[in-house]
Amino acid sequence: MIQIQLNLPESAFSALRSTPDEFGQELLIAAVVKWYEMGMISQSKAAEIAGISRQAFLTALNRFEVSPFQTTPEELEEELNRG
């Protein structure tokens, strides 16, 4: 596994009232949720990158108020009209 070092002010940890390790995990989860929301990665890849189960990733999506579905209402309507 590759490790990446970030330089953050100590005040960053108090913002979330967390330890550096908890903060790092939360930062990683926030990143993969955003990448998923943007359509850059799949649910499985996001969970793998964050080192969590797919169920835990779905819970994170809910916590960040991101839909687990990648299809827009317009795309769904178009698909239904084709059927």
N, CA, C and O atoms as a MOPAC input file, in Angstrom:
PM7 MOZYME 1SCF
protein

 N      0.84100 1    -1.17900 1     0.00000 1
 C      0.00000 1     0.00000 1     0.00000 1
 C      0.88300 1     1.23700 1     0.00000 1
 O      1.90300 1     1.29100 1     0.68700 1
 N      0.48000 1     2.21800 1    -0.77200 1
 C      1.21300 1     3.47400 1    -0.85700 1
 C      0.66400 1     4.44300 1     0.18200 1
 O     -0.54900 1     4.55300 1     0.36200 1
 N      1.55700 1     5.13600 1     0.85400 1
 C      1.14500 1     6.14800 1     1.82200 1
 C      1.42200 1     7.52300 1     1.24400 1
 O      2.43100 1     7.74400 1     0.57600 1
 N      0.50000 1     8.44800 1     1.51700 1
 C      0.65800 1     9.83300 1     1.08100 1
 C      0.66900 1    10.70500 1     2.32500 1
 O     -0.18000 1    10.55800 1     3.20400 1
 N      1.61600 1    11.59400 1     2.39400 1
 C      1.72900 1    12.47900 1     3.55100 1
 C      1.11800 1    13.83300 1     3.22800 1
 O      1.39400 1    14.41300 1     2.17800 1
 N      0.28900 1    14.33200 1     4.13100 1
 C     -0.30800 1    15.65400 1     3.98600 1
 C      0.16800 1    16.53800 1     5.12100 1
 O      0.32600 1    16.07900 1     6.25200 1
 N      0.39300 1    17.78800 1     4.82300 1
 C      0.74600 1    18.75400 1     5.85300 1
 C     -0.48700 1    19.59400 1     6.15100 1
 O     -0.93800 1    20.37000 1     5.31000 1
 N     -1.02500 1    19.43400 1     7.34600 1
 C     -2.22600 1    20.15000 1     7.75500 1
 C     -1.96400 1    20.88500 1     9.05600 1
 O     -1.16900 1    20.43400 1     9.88000 1
 N     -2.62300 1    22.00800 1     9.24100 1
 C     -2.47100 1    22.69500 1    10.53100 1
 C     -3.14600 1    21.87800 1    11.62400 1
 O     -4.13400 1    21.19000 1    11.36600 1
 N     -2.62500 1    21.94700 1    12.82700 1
 C     -3.20700 1    21.18900 1    13.92900 1
 C     -4.67100 1    21.54700 1    14.16200 1
 O     -5.44000 1    20.72200 1    14.65400 1
 N     -5.05400 1    22.75400 1    13.81900 1
 C     -6.44100 1    23.17800 1    14.01700 1
 C     -7.41300 1    22.39200 1    13.13100 1
 O     -8.61200 1    22.36400 1    13.41100 1
 N     -6.91800 1    21.76100 1    12.07800 1
 C     -7.78700 1    20.98300 1    11.19500 1
 C     -8.45500 1    19.84100 1    11.94800 1
 O     -9.61600 1    19.52600 1    11.68700 1
 N     -7.74900 1    19.22300 1    12.86900 1
 C     -8.28900 1    18.07300 1    13.60100 1
 C     -9.38500 1    18.49200 1    14.56800 1
 O    -10.33900 1    17.74800 1    14.80000 1
 N     -9.24600 1    19.66100 1    15.11800 1
 C    -10.27200 1    20.12700 1    16.04800 1
 C    -11.55600 1    20.50500 1    15.31000 1
 O    -12.63400 1    20.51000 1    15.90400 1
 N    -11.44600 1    20.82100 1    14.02000 1
 C    -12.63200 1    21.18500 1    13.23800 1
 C    -13.63800 1    20.03500 1    13.22800 1
 O    -14.84600 1    20.26200 1    13.29100 1
 N    -13.14400 1    18.81600 1    13.15100 1
 C    -14.02300 1    17.64200 1    13.16400 1
 C    -13.99300 1    16.91800 1    14.50500 1
 O    -14.59800 1    15.85900 1    14.67400 1
 N    -13.27900 1    17.51100 1    15.44800 1
 C    -13.11400 1    16.88200 1    16.77100 1
 C    -12.67100 1    15.42700 1    16.62600 1
 O    -13.32100 1    14.50100 1    17.11100 1
 N    -11.55300 1    15.26400 1    15.94800 1
 C    -11.06500 1    13.92600 1    15.66700 1
 C     -9.55300 1    13.84100 1    15.82800 1
 O     -8.84700 1    14.84800 1    15.89100 1
 N     -9.09500 1    12.61200 1    15.89000 1
 C     -7.65800 1    12.36200 1    15.91500 1
 C     -7.13500 1    12.49800 1    14.48600 1
 O     -7.92500 1    12.49000 1    13.54200 1
 N     -5.83200 1    12.62100 1    14.31300 1
 C     -5.29300 1    12.67500 1    12.94600 1
 C     -5.69500 1    11.46200 1    12.10500 1
 O     -5.99500 1    11.61400 1    10.92000 1
 N     -5.70600 1    10.26400 1    12.69200 1
 C     -6.10200 1     9.07200 1    11.93300 1
 C     -7.56800 1     9.13400 1    11.52600 1
 O     -7.90800 1     8.81200 1    10.38800 1
 N     -8.43800 1     9.54200 1    12.44100 1
 C     -9.86900 1     9.67100 1    12.12200 1
 C    -10.08500 1    10.74000 1    11.05400 1
 O    -10.88700 1    10.56000 1    10.13800 1
 N     -9.37100 1    11.84300 1    11.17800 1
 C     -9.47800 1    12.92800 1    10.21300 1
 C     -9.06200 1    12.43700 1     8.82700 1
 O     -9.73500 1    12.71500 1     7.83500 1
 N     -7.95400 1    11.71000 1     8.76700 1
 C     -7.46000 1    11.17700 1     7.49200 1
 C     -8.46800 1    10.24300 1     6.84400 1
 O     -8.68500 1    10.30800 1     5.63300 1
 N     -9.08700 1     9.37500 1     7.63600 1
 C    -10.09100 1     8.45000 1     7.10100 1
 C    -11.30600 1     9.21700 1     6.60000 1
 O    -11.84200 1     8.90200 1     5.53800 1
 N    -11.74200 1    10.21600 1     7.34900 1
 C    -12.89400 1    11.02400 1     6.94000 1
 C    -12.58600 1    11.80900 1     5.66000 1
 O    -13.44800 1    11.94700 1     4.79200 1
 N    -11.38200 1    12.31100 1     5.54800 1
 C    -10.95000 1    13.02600 1     4.35300 1
 C    -10.98500 1    12.09800 1     3.13700 1
 O    -11.43800 1    12.48900 1     2.06200 1
 N    -10.51100 1    10.87900 1     3.31600 1
 C    -10.50600 1     9.89500 1     2.23900 1
 C    -11.93000 1     9.52800 1     1.82800 1
 O    -12.22700 1     9.44200 1     0.63600 1
 N    -12.80100 1     9.31400 1     2.78900 1
 C    -14.19700 1     8.98100 1     2.48200 1
 C    -14.86700 1    10.13900 1     1.74600 1
 O    -15.59300 1     9.92000 1     0.77600 1
 N    -14.63100 1    11.35900 1     2.19700 1
 C    -15.21000 1    12.52100 1     1.52100 1
 C    -14.72500 1    12.59500 1     0.07200 1
 O    -15.49900 1    12.92600 1    -0.82600 1
 N    -13.47200 1    12.29300 1    -0.15100 1
 C    -12.92000 1    12.33600 1    -1.51300 1
 C    -13.57300 1    11.28800 1    -2.40500 1
 O    -13.98300 1    11.60500 1    -3.52100 1
 N    -13.67900 1    10.04300 1    -1.93500 1
 C    -14.25600 1     9.00600 1    -2.79500 1
 C    -15.74700 1     9.23100 1    -3.02800 1
 O    -16.26400 1     8.90200 1    -4.09500 1
 N    -16.44200 1     9.79000 1    -2.03400 1
 C    -17.85800 1    10.11800 1    -2.22900 1
 C    -17.97800 1    11.16100 1    -3.34100 1
 O    -18.83400 1    11.03400 1    -4.21600 1
 N    -17.14300 1    12.17100 1    -3.31500 1
 C    -17.18400 1    13.21500 1    -4.34800 1
 C    -16.82800 1    12.64200 1    -5.71100 1
 O    -17.49100 1    12.95700 1    -6.69900 1
 N    -15.80000 1    11.81000 1    -5.78500 1
 C    -15.41300 1    11.19800 1    -7.05900 1
 C    -16.54100 1    10.32800 1    -7.60500 1
 O    -16.78700 1    10.31200 1    -8.81100 1
 N    -17.22700 1     9.60400 1    -6.71900 1
 C    -18.36800 1     8.79400 1    -7.13500 1
 C    -19.48600 1     9.70000 1    -7.65700 1
 O    -20.07500 1     9.43200 1    -8.70400 1
 N    -19.77000 1    10.76600 1    -6.91900 1
 C    -20.82900 1    11.69800 1    -7.31300 1
 C    -20.54900 1    12.29000 1    -8.69900 1
 O    -21.47700 1    12.53200 1    -9.47100 1
 N    -19.28800 1    12.51900 1    -9.00600 1
 C    -18.89500 1    13.09400 1   -10.29300 1
 C    -18.83300 1    12.04300 1   -11.40200 1
 O    -18.59200 1    12.37800 1   -12.56200 1
 N    -19.05200 1    10.76300 1   -11.04800 1
 C    -19.02700 1     9.69300 1   -12.04100 1
 C    -17.63600 1     9.23100 1   -12.41400 1
 O    -17.45300 1     8.57200 1   -13.43700 1
 N    -16.64900 1     9.57200 1   -11.59200 1
 C    -15.25600 1     9.21500 1   -11.90100 1
 C    -14.91900 1     7.78200 1   -11.50700 1
 O    -14.05700 1     7.15700 1   -12.12600 1
 N    -15.59600 1     7.25000 1   -10.47400 1
 C    -15.32600 1     5.89900 1    -9.99900 1
 C    -16.64300 1     5.21000 1    -9.64100 1
 O    -17.66800 1     5.86200 1    -9.43900 1
 N    -16.59200 1     3.88800 1    -9.56900 1
 C    -17.76600 1     3.08800 1    -9.21100 1
 C    -17.87200 1     2.96100 1    -7.68900 1
 O    -16.94900 1     3.31700 1    -6.95700 1
 N    -18.99800 1     2.45600 1    -7.23900 1
 C    -19.17800 1     2.20400 1    -5.80000 1
 C    -18.12000 1     1.23600 1    -5.29400 1
 O    -17.53600 1     1.44700 1    -4.23100 1
 N    -17.87300 1     0.16900 1    -6.05800 1
 C    -16.88700 1    -0.82600 1    -5.61400 1
 C    -15.48900 1    -0.23100 1    -5.50300 1
 O    -14.76700 1    -0.48500 1    -4.53900 1
 N    -15.11500 1     0.56800 1    -6.51100 1
 C    -13.77800 1     1.17300 1    -6.49800 1
 C    -13.66700 1     2.17600 1    -5.36200 1
 O    -12.62700 1     2.25500 1    -4.70900 1
 N    -14.72600 1     2.94300 1    -5.11700 1
 C    -14.71200 1     3.91500 1    -4.02100 1
 C    -14.51000 1     3.21200 1    -2.68300 1
 O    -13.70200 1     3.64500 1    -1.86200 1
 N    -15.24800 1     2.12800 1    -2.47100 1
 C    -15.12000 1     1.37300 1    -1.22400 1
 C    -13.70600 1     0.80500 1    -1.08900 1
 O    -13.11200 1     0.83400 1    -0.01100 1
 N    -13.18000 1     0.29100 1    -2.19600 1
 C    -11.81800 1    -0.27000 1    -2.18200 1
 C    -10.79000 1     0.80400 1    -1.82800 1
 O     -9.92300 1     0.57400 1    -0.98400 1
 N    -10.87800 1     1.97000 1    -2.46100 1
 C     -9.92200 1     3.05200 1    -2.20100 1
 C     -9.99100 1     3.48800 1    -0.73800 1
 O     -8.96200 1     3.72800 1    -0.10600 1
 N    -11.21700 1     3.58800 1    -0.20300 1
 C    -11.38900 1     4.03900 1     1.18800 1
 C    -11.09600 1     2.93900 1     2.19900 1
 O    -10.97600 1     3.21000 1     3.39400 1
 N    -10.98100 1     1.69800 1     1.72900 1
 C    -10.70200 1     0.58900 1     2.64900 1
 C    -11.90100 1     0.24300 1     3.51600 1
 O    -11.75000 1    -0.15900 1     4.67000 1
 N    -13.11000 1     0.40400 1     2.94500 1
 C    -14.33700 1     0.10300 1     3.67600 1
 C    -15.19100 1    -0.83600 1     2.83300 1
 O    -14.93500 1    -1.02400 1     1.64400 1
 N    -16.20400 1    -1.42100 1     3.45800 1
 C    -17.10600 1    -2.29800 1     2.71900 1
 C    -18.00700 1    -1.46400 1     1.81000 1
 O    -18.13600 1    -0.25200 1     1.98400 1
 N    -18.61600 1    -2.12200 1     0.85300 1
 C    -19.54700 1    -1.40300 1    -0.02600 1
 C    -20.73300 1    -0.88600 1     0.77500 1
 O    -21.23600 1     0.20500 1     0.50500 1
 N    -21.18200 1    -1.65800 1     1.75600 1
 C    -22.28500 1    -1.21900 1     2.62100 1
 C    -21.89000 1     0.04700 1     3.38300 1
 O    -22.68800 1     0.97600 1     3.50500 1
 N    -20.66300 1     0.08100 1     3.89400 1
 C    -20.19200 1     1.27600 1     4.60300 1
 C    -20.11300 1     2.46100 1     3.64600 1
 O    -20.36900 1     3.59800 1     4.04100 1
 N    -19.75700 1     2.19500 1     2.37900 1
 C    -19.71300 1     3.28300 1     1.39700 1
 C    -21.12100 1     3.80800 1     1.13100 1
 O    -21.31700 1     5.01900 1     1.02700 1
 N    -22.10300 1     2.91300 1     1.01900 1
 C    -23.48800 1     3.34700 1     0.81900 1
 C    -23.97000 1     4.18700 1     2.00000 1
 O    -24.71100 1     5.15400 1     1.81900 1
 N    -23.55200 1     3.81900 1     3.19800 1
 C    -23.87900 1     4.60300 1     4.38800 1
 C    -23.24100 1     5.99100 1     4.29500 1
 O    -23.86200 1     6.99100 1     4.65600 1
 N    -22.00200 1     6.04400 1     3.81100 1
 C    -21.31600 1     7.33400 1     3.64400 1
 C    -22.02900 1     8.19800 1     2.60800 1
 O    -22.15200 1     9.40900 1     2.78800 1
 N    -22.50000 1     7.57900 1     1.52500 1
 C    -23.25900 1     8.33700 1     0.52600 1
 C    -24.47400 1     8.98400 1     1.16800 1
 O    -24.77000 1    10.15300 1     0.92000 1
 N    -25.17500 1     8.22000 1     1.99100 1
 C    -26.35100 1     8.75000 1     2.68100 1
 C    -25.97000 1     9.90200 1     3.61100 1
 O    -26.65700 1    10.92100 1     3.66500 1
 N    -24.87600 1     9.72800 1     4.33600 1
 C    -24.42200 1    10.76000 1     5.27500 1
 C    -24.07800 1    12.05200 1     4.55200 1
 O    -24.31800 1    13.14000 1     5.07600 1
 N    -23.52000 1    11.94300 1     3.35500 1
 C    -23.14800 1    13.11700 1     2.56300 1
 C    -24.27300 1    13.55500 1     1.61800 1
 O    -24.09500 1    14.45700 1     0.79900 1
 N    -25.42700 1    12.90300 1     1.74600 1
 C    -26.60600 1    13.22100 1     0.92900 1
 C    -26.32800 1    13.12800 1    -0.56500 1
 O    -26.69800 1    14.00800 1    -1.34100 1
 N    -25.66200 1    12.02900 1    -0.95200 1
 C    -25.36000 1    11.74900 1    -2.35600 1
 C    -26.14600 1    10.50300 1    -2.74800 1
 O    -26.12600 1     9.49900 1    -2.03500 1
 N    -26.82800 1    10.57000 1    -3.86800 1
 C    -27.62800 1     9.44000 1    -4.33700 1
 C    -26.72400 1     8.26600 1    -4.72400 1
 O    -25.67000 1     8.46700 1    -5.32700 1
 N    -27.13600 1     7.04800 1    -4.38000 1
 C    -26.36200 1     5.88200 1    -4.79900 1
 C    -26.58100 1     5.54600 1    -6.27400 1
 O    -25.90000 1     4.67400 1    -6.81400 1
 N    -27.51800 1     6.22600 1    -6.92800 1
 C    -27.84400 1     5.96000 1    -8.32200 1
 C    -27.13000 1     6.94500 1    -9.23200 1
 O    -27.12200 1     8.14700 1    -8.97000 1
 N    -26.53500 1     6.44000 1   -10.29200 1
 C    -25.77900 1     7.26900 1   -11.22800 1
 C    -26.62600 1     7.77400 1   -12.38400 1
 O    -26.15600 1     8.60200 1   -13.16500 1
 N    -27.85600 1     7.30400 1   -12.51600 1
 C    -28.72000 1     7.69600 1   -13.61500 1
 C    -29.51600 1     8.94400 1   -13.23500 1
 O    -30.11700 1     9.00000 1   -12.16200 1
 N    -29.51700 1     9.93300 1   -14.11000 1
 C    -30.30800 1    11.14000 1   -13.85200 1
 C    -31.77000 1    10.84400 1   -14.17400 1
 O    -32.05200 1     9.90300 1   -14.91600 1
 N    -32.70000 1    11.62000 1   -13.63600 1
 C    -34.11600 1    11.41200 1   -13.96800 1
 C    -34.36700 1    11.49700 1   -15.48500 1
 O    -35.19400 1    10.75600 1   -16.01800 1
 N    -33.66400 1    12.38500 1   -16.16700 1
 C    -33.82200 1    12.52500 1   -17.61500 1
 C    -33.35700 1    11.26400 1   -18.34100 1
 O    -34.01700 1    10.80000 1   -19.27100 1
 N    -32.23100 1    10.71600 1   -17.91900 1
 C    -31.71700 1     9.49200 1   -18.55200 1
 C    -32.67300 1     8.33400 1   -18.29400 1
 O    -32.91000 1     7.51900 1   -19.18600 1
 N    -33.21400 1     8.25200 1   -17.11000 1
 C    -34.16100 1     7.18800 1   -16.78200 1
 C    -35.42200 1     7.30300 1   -17.63700 1
 O    -35.91400 1     6.30000 1   -18.15400 1
 N    -35.94700 1     8.51800 1   -17.78700 1
 C    -37.13500 1     8.73000 1   -18.60600 1
 C    -36.86500 1     8.34600 1   -20.06500 1
 O    -37.69400 1     7.70700 1   -20.71200 1
 N    -35.70300 1     8.74100 1   -20.56600 1
 C    -35.32900 1     8.40300 1   -21.94100 1
 C    -35.25200 1     6.89400 1   -22.12500 1
 O    -35.72500 1     6.35800 1   -23.12600 1
 N    -34.65600 1     6.21700 1   -21.15600 1
 C    -34.52600 1     4.77000 1   -21.22500 1
 C    -35.90500 1     4.09300 1   -21.18500 1
 O    -36.14100 1     3.12000 1   -21.90100 1
 N    -36.80300 1     4.60500 1   -20.35500 1
 C    -38.15500 1     4.04700 1   -20.25300 1
 C    -38.92100 1     4.25900 1   -21.56200 1
 O    -39.67900 1     3.38600 1   -21.98400 1
 N    -38.72800 1     5.40200 1   -22.19700 1
 C    -39.40800 1     5.70300 1   -23.46400 1
 C    -38.91200 1     4.83400 1   -24.61500 1
 O    -39.65600 1     4.57700 1   -25.56100 1
 N    -37.66200 1     4.37900 1   -24.54200 1
 C    -37.10800 1     3.51100 1   -25.57200 1
 C    -37.67400 1     2.09900 1   -25.47700 1
 O    -37.77000 1     1.39600 1   -26.48300 1
 N    -38.05700 1     1.67400 1   -24.24100 1
 C    -38.52100 1     0.30700 1   -23.99200 1
 C    -39.85600 1     0.07900 1   -24.53800 1
 O    -40.39400 1    -1.02200 1   -24.41400 1

